[in-house]
Amino acid sequence: MPVLAPAVVGGPRLAQERRLVTELPGPRSRELAERLRGAVARGVSTTMPVFAAAAGGGVVVDVDGNSLIDLGSGIAVTTVGTSDPAVVDAVTTQAAAFTHTCFMVTPYEGYVAVAERLNALTPGDHDKRTALFNSGAEAVENAVKIARAYTGRSAVVAFDHGYHGRTNLTLALTAKNQPYKSGFGPFAPEVYRAPLSYPYRDGLDGAAAAARAISTIEKQVGAENLAALVIEPIQGEGGFIVPAPGFLPALVEWCRAHDVVLVADEVQTGIARTGAVYASEHFGIVPDLVVSAKGLAGGLPLSAVTGRAEIMDAAHAGGLGGTYGGNPVACAAALAVLDAVVADGLVDRARRIEELMLGRLHALQSRDARIGDVRGRGAMIAVELVGPVVGEPDAALAKAVAAAAHAAGVIVLTCGTYGNVLRFLPPLAIPDALLLEALDVLDAAFEATR
């Protein structure tokens, strides 16, 4: 008998099973796709050809009644599961009280409570402050503003393969041209790029990779001009690249020595996703500023910059904020999510998912030379697909495997600078049996594409 998970408080419970009752897409999804094409801008694309009607635990149910296994979590957003009962209850209660006043006009306790929680949860025991925003990109952009205000410098360094958002400044920080940057420039100035540690492709240990990056920064930018170094501790859209041990600590040490603000973009990695509350913990680093978003509020738009009090307080009064930043309903959701991280043991749950996934994916790799690398932490795991002879990136294979998985009822995402990485971001609420079934489907998808 399939496990049941609530879709909404007091509502129907969703069977935790893969169930296909029509071809994908079904007739209702095809009808909605026609409406989409006539109403939605062409630049807004979709991964799956189906329309969601309900979700919960580890499944998404479409409008035709098909139940799909979710290995995407809305791109790492529904970490605690879609419509987690505690989140829904908190949102309902807050919405009944008030949905908006603007924190900059009449503040409210929820914003302060979220700030207090993030000050306690982010790495380091120093005095901290937090500012809340709406999206990951907005928070990254504000982290750069704060660093510039604190240092009085203008230059910013980001890294190869990095992704930081779709605003003008964060597109300048982002390394991937298609589909993000092409045709949208010119971008914000004073943004520079340094080489990342990419163990599978560069073969460097952490010390050597850090020395290469630091040399590039010193020659092309100069520490005296640099406000901030912005980096994802584990890259997201760039391909779930985990840097070699020692790389991040060396960058932190260099930043400390030169009064450069180190900004950890933990938009995708934060809030228990990687088997730590923040991925920085895996590497033993304490960033100056930490950016949170995605998994923070259970699907509601909320992001944050949290960091050293003296840096966060460098911006003048009124210099930070936004009409919707720290919306009270989103704050209520975030407090419920942060409670669930502790009460439901989600850090340990992410580690269990890592164990299950890595075991199966390494076994698949041993049988299939097209899987060049298996990597990641917690419930943020990826495989890099390559040609079997010289290891060239194989984007066509990644697309074909993902399409086969989609047709069989498993939501899988692709990523990577070369488009050749399959990424897996299951909600931490997914049952083991459902996760293992998804991996069975993935095995079959690889076999079907030989």
C-alpha positions, -999 to +999 in steps of 0.1 A: +000+000+000+015+034-010+025+059+017+001+088+020+012+124+024-011+154+030-015+179+001-031+205+023-043+207+059-077+191+061-075+182+024-069+151+004-039+129+012-018+121-019-006+085-025+031+084-026+033+065-059+041+069-095+009+065-115+003+071-152-033+071-163-028+089-196+001+095-220+022+125-210+010+152-216-026+142-211-056+159-228-062+185-201-025+194-201-025+198-239-055+220-237-037+242-211-006+243-232-025+259-260-038+285-236-003+291-224+011+297-259-016+323-264-012+341-231+024+337-217+055+354-232+076+330-253+107+337-231+091+319-202+098+282-209+088+251-190+106+218-184+077+194-182+047+192-206+022+187-178+003+211-156+002+206-118-030+202-099-017+190-065+015+181-048+027+166-015+055+145-001+075+133-031+048+135-059+033+161-082-002+152-095-012+167-129-045+179-141-051+146-159-046+126-127-010+114-134+012+112-103+048+120-110+078+114-088+094+148-080+132+150-082+132+187-087+114+203-057+106+233-079+143+239-083+153+232-047+124+252-032+100+227-016+127+212+005+102+203+034+077+191+008+050+209-011+022+222+012+038+209+044+009+210+069+028+232+094+037+257+067+001+257+053-013+263+089+012+291+095+004+308+062-034+305+068-032+320+102-011+349+091-031+356+060-062+358+082-045+384+104-029+406+076-012+399+043+008+432+040+017+464+057+052+469+043+078+464+070+094+498+062+061+515+072+046+495+101+070+466+110+058+433+124+072+405+146+075+379+119+102+397+101+122+402+133+118+365+142+130+353+109+160+376+112+168+363+146+166+327+134+189+332+105+213+351+126+215+320+148+216+294+120+241+308+096+278+298+101+298+316+128+291+329+163+298+365+156+272+393+160+250+393+129+222+412+112+197+402+085+177+420+058+149+402+040+140+404+003+119+385-022+141+365-046+176+350-046+187+374-073+174+404-053+193+392-022+226+386-041+223+421-056+217+436-021+247+416-008+269+434-034+254+467-024+262+461+012+298+450+005+303+481-016+290+503+011+312+487+037+344+486+017+341+518-003+352+498-033+333+488-065+348+457-081+331+423-076+345+389-085+324+359-094+334+325-107+333+303-138+301+283-141+284+304-115+247+313-115+234+342-094+201+353-110+184+371-138+186+408-128+210+430-146+237+428-119+232+391-112+234+383-149+267+401-150+278+377-122+263+347-140+287+328-163+262+310-186+253+327-218+223+305-230+196+309-220+203+335-194+225+363-209+223+362-246+207+394-260+201+411-227+232+432-223+250+455-216+254+443-180+265+460-149+301+470-149+330+462-125+322+425-124+351+401-130+354+363-133+379+339-117+384+302-124+366+278-101+378+245-086+362+219-108+379+186-098+364+164-125+377+187-153+407+206-139+424+179-119+437+204-094+437+200-056+421+228-036+454+246-028+464+248-065+429+258-077+428+285-051+462+298-060+451+300-097+420+319-088+438+343-064+465+350-091+438+358-116+421+382-092+453+400-081+465+404-117+432+414-133+414+433-105+436+440-076+426+434-040+426+472-033+397+476-058+377+446-047+345+449-026+333+413-027+340+378-038+307+361-046+306+323-047+283+293-044+299+268-020+284+241-042+274+254-076+238+250-087+229+258-123+266+255-131+265+217-126+265+209-089+302+213-088+318+205-054+351+223-050+382+204-040+390+204-002+409+234+008+397+257-021+371+276-002+392+280+031+420+295+010+397+320-006+383+330+029+418+334+042+428+356+013+396+378+017+403+382+054+439+393+047+427+420+021+395+432+037+374+417+009+338+407+018+332+370+010+296+364+000+283+328+001+254+325-023+235+297-006+203+303-025+201+267-037+223+250-011+209+265+021+182+253+046+193+216+050+194+208+013+230+195+014+230+176+047+240+207+066+219+237+074+242+257+051+267+241+027+295+263+039+296+241+070+309+212+049+340+232+041+346+247+075+342+283+063+325+312+079+314+337+051+310+374+058+276+375+042+253+345+035+224+347+010+194+325+016+163+319-006+146+290-024+140+265+005+136+292+031+098+297+029+084+264+016+074+279-018+066+315-009+089+342-021+114+352+005+152+357+006+177+371+030+212+385+034+227+376+068+261+386+079+285+403+102+268+432+120+295+458+111+291+449+074+253+447+073+250+480+092+273+498+067+243+508+045+226+541+055+191+540+069+166+535+040+193+521+017+180+486+020+145+473+016+116+470-008+078+471-008+073+434-005+106+424+012+100+402+042+062+398+035+044+387+066+029+356+050+062+345+037+078+351+071+052+329+087+060+302+062+098+305+069+094+302+106+074+270+101+101+257+077+129+265+101+110+247+128+106+216+106+143+215+098+149+208+135+117+189+145+118+166+115+155+160+115+159+172+079+196+176+080+199+138+088+172+131+062+192+148+035+222+127+045+201+096+041+190+106+007+226+112-003+235+077+009+207+061-012+213+082-043+251+079-044+250+042-038+227+036-068+243+062-091+278+049-085+266+014-093+250+028-125+283+046-133+302+013-130+280-001-158+278+029-180+309+048-191+288+077-203+285+088-166+317+107-162+312+120-127+288+115-098+289+143-072+270+164-047+260+165-011+228+156+007+197+159-015+216+179-041+232+152-063+242+152-100+257+131-127+278+146-155+273+128-189+302+126-214+313+108-245+328+075-235+362+080-252+376+114-246+351+127-220+336+155-240+303+169-226+272+151-240+243+175-237+222+155-262+225+124-239+214+145-208+184+158-228+175+123-240+177+107-205+157+135-190+130+131-217+128+093-211+125+099-174+098+125-179+078+102-202+079+075-175+066+099-148+098+112-131+106+149-129+143+154-136+162+186-143+193+193-164+220+219-158+256+227-163+276+251-184+277+225-212+241+213-206+254+178-199+244+174-162+214+157-147+206+172-113+185+156-086+168+177-059+142+155-042+121+171-014+133+158+019+098+145+025+101+119-002+098+083+011+127+060+005+107+036-016+096+063-039+131+076-043+144+041-051+116+037-077+127+070-093+162+056-095+149+024-111+132+046-138+165+065-143+183+031-148+158+022-175+162+057-191+199+052-195+194+017-209+168+031-234+193+057-247+221+033-255 
